[in-house]
Amino acid sequence: FLTGKAEERLSFDIQREIAEALGYHDHPGLSAVERFMKHYFLVAKDVGDLTRIFCSALEDQQAKDTPGITGVISRFRNRVRKIAGTLDFVDDGGRIALASTDV
């Protein structure tokens, strides 16, 4: 909006203007733009974390059985394996997962 064109980058030259427009103010130890960027990156990290969880769930839904003898054997084998050195986490098909809902 500030550049007057489609722009997906948050370049240094407009960060201060955006921080001011969103109501960020200087506080002892952090400027308005530093506070804005810190908040931006924390929210972006949350979005990234949620996206990874969502994609993982979709991947599990779309997973297909392994064909042939390997697929037959894998159906009888426990997909969840213990991880050495911890009781709280397990290897669930190549992903680290909680061993129980109580963790």
C-alpha positions, 0 to 999 in steps of 0.5 A: 500500500505504501509503495503504490504497487504490489509488493511482498517484501517488507524492506527497511525503507518502509518498516518505520512508516508501517510501524507508525501507521500500526501504532507502535511507539518507542519504549526504553530499550526498543524503538517502534520499528524494532518492536514492530519487527519483533512482533512481526517475526513472532507472528510469522513464526506462529503461522509457519508452525501452524502451517507445518502442523497442517501440512503434516496432518494432510500428508498423513491423510494422503499417505498411501500404503507401501506396495508389495511385500514391504507394505504387507510387512509394515501393516503388521509392524508397529509404526510408532517406535521408542526413541532412546534416552526419552520416555516423553517422545516417540518416532511416529513414522519418521516424525517426533511425536508425544508418547502420550497425551499426558506429556 
